[in-house]
Amino acid sequence: MEKSVFVQFLGDAPLIRVIDFLIENSIFDYTKTEIAENSRISRASLYNIWSTLERYELVTKTRKIGNTVLYKLNKENPVVQKLIELDLKISKEYAELLDDAQAVIIP
């Protein structure tokens, strides 16, 4: 699977992968296991960065089903809002570069 432009730009670190996944799927909530699997990182890597996600309030608990807690991106956090803006800006710039490159190839 190809890396997103966000991950290519900011680096292929577990924290970046998780943030990227949560930005792309921000309307849904997920268990920690689902976040790790969909971010393509190990559960151990997720647990290593989880305290950072919680400390800076990048994620928020949404609900609890039995003993399982679900989380989603905390879109009310100003840092998260800037990360979403950055993701959109990077994507727009990348799309424009592709359009420019295609225009050169196909006159």
C-alpha positions in Angstrom: 0.0 0.0 0.0 1.4 3.4 -1.0 2.1 5.9 1.7 0.0 9.0 1.9 1.4 12.4 1.0 1.1 13.4 4.6 3.3 10.5 5.7 5.8 11.1 2.8 6.1 14.7 3.8 6.3 14.3 7.7 8.1 11.0 7.8 7.1 7.4 8.3 7.0 7.3 12.1 4.3 5.5 14.1 2.9 8.8 15.5 2.6 10.3 12.0 0.9 7.1 10.6 -1.7 7.2 13.4 -2.4 10.8 13.0 -2.7 10.3 9.2 -5.1 7.4 9.7 -7.2 9.4 12.2 -7.4 12.4 9.9 -8.4 10.4 6.9 -11.1 8.6 9.0 -12.1 11.3 11.4 -15.8 10.7 11.4 -15.4 7.2 12.9 -14.3 5.9 16.2 -11.9 3.0 16.7 -10.5 0.7 19.3 -6.7 0.9 19.9 -6.3 -2.4 18.1 -8.2 -1.1 15.1 -6.1 2.1 15.1 -2.8 0.1 15.2 -4.0 -2.3 12.4 -5.3 0.5 10.1 -2.2 2.6 10.7 -0.1 -0.4 9.8 1.9 -0.3 13.1 2.2 -2.9 15.9 0.2 -2.6 19.1 3.5 -2.2 20.9 4.3 0.8 18.8 0.9 2.2 19.4 1.2 1.8 23.2 4.6 3.6 23.0 3.0 6.7 21.5 -0.4 6.5 23.1 0.6 8.7 26.1 1.7 11.4 23.6 -1.7 11.3 21.8 -3.5 11.6 25.2 -1.2 14.1 26.8 -1.6 16.6 23.9 -5.3 15.6 23.6 -5.0 14.6 20.0 -7.5 11.7 20.6 -10.6 11.7 22.6 -12.7 8.8 24.1 -16.0 8.6 22.3 -17.7 5.6 24.0 -17.3 2.4 25.8 -18.8 -1.0 24.7 -18.3 -3.5 27.5 -14.7 -3.2 28.4 -13.7 -1.8 25.0 -13.0 1.9 24.7 -13.3 3.7 21.3 -11.4 6.8 20.3 -11.4 9.3 17.5 -9.4 12.4 16.5 -10.1 15.4 18.8 -11.1 17.9 16.1 -11.7 20.6 18.8 -8.0 20.6 19.6 -6.2 23.6 17.9 -3.2 21.4 17.1 -5.4 18.8 15.4 -7.1 21.6 13.4 -3.7 22.8 12.2 -2.6 19.2 11.3 -5.8 18.8 9.3 -5.0 22.2 7.5 -1.5 21.0 6.9 -2.8 17.7 5.4 -5.1 19.6 3.1 -2.3 22.0 2.1 0.1 19.2 1.3 -2.5 17.3 -0.6 -3.4 20.4 -2.7 0.2 21.2 -3.5 0.9 17.6 -4.5 -2.2 17.6 -6.7 -1.1 20.8 -8.4 2.4 19.4 -9.0 0.8 16.3 -10.6 -1.4 18.6 -12.8 1.6 20.6 -13.8 3.7 17.5 -14.6 0.8 16.0 -16.6 0.4 19.3 -18.6 4.1 19.1 -19.6 3.7 15.5 -20.7 0.4 16.0 -22.6 0.4 19.2 -24.5 
